């Protein structure tokens, strides 16, 4: 009986802690949603640099394959 009471007390304590964490997450999600709604659409937060040559000559994939974009061929 005492063991059951101790278990119930521990469970209630964990439940209260979980409820507090969930409430905190709900507040944070609300803040993020508000920030996203206020953000102008079609813009980047970071400063981007324009490609000085305005073109891409090659693309390297994660598997280290390199593709020549101009000739549209795989180089290896």
BAPAVEX-289829 format. One record per residue (C-alpha): x, y, z negated. Coordinates in steps of 0.5 Angstrom, whole numbers, plus 500, padded with zeros to 3 digits. Example, Ala and Ser with C-alpha at 12.3 -4.5 7.8 and 13.67 -1.06 7.14 Angstrom:
<rs>
525491484527498486
</rs>
This chain:
<rs>
500500500506505498509503505503504509502511505510513507509511514503515515506521512512520517507519522504526521510529520512527527506529530506536527513537530511534537505539537510545535514543541508542546506549544513552545513549552506551553508558552515558556511555562506561561512566561515562567508562571508570569515571572513567578507571579510578579516576583515579590514573595520572601526575597531571594534573587541572588545577593546573599551574604550574612554570616559574619560570625552569625553562627554555625559551629559544624556541619559536614554531611555528604557521607563526610560525617561532621557534627559539632553543632555547639556540643550537638555531637558527631565528630566523625
</rs>
